[in-house]
Amino acid sequence: MVDGAFTVEPVTADDPDATLAGGHEALASLVYDGRDLDAAVRAGEVSVSGDDAAARRFLTLFSLPEKVGTATS
């Protein structure tokens, strides 16, 4: 971290426990909307390789803050 900011860059892990692959919308729906992983795999939108339990744990590591309210005009 430099001056309160950090950079995130995609990298390839040498030996990942699990790999999730799919489009950004499909992956976001798993992480933020709680979409069922099995359903996404069956639909062909996401693939999982490696440790299935690790992939499922990974999906629980992210959350969005509570919505504050709706802006009105």
Summary of the structure (lengths in Angstrom):
residues: 73
radius of gyration: 15.6
end to end distance: 38.7
largest distance: 51.2
contacts: 121
relative contact order: 0.18
helix: 32%
strand: 16%
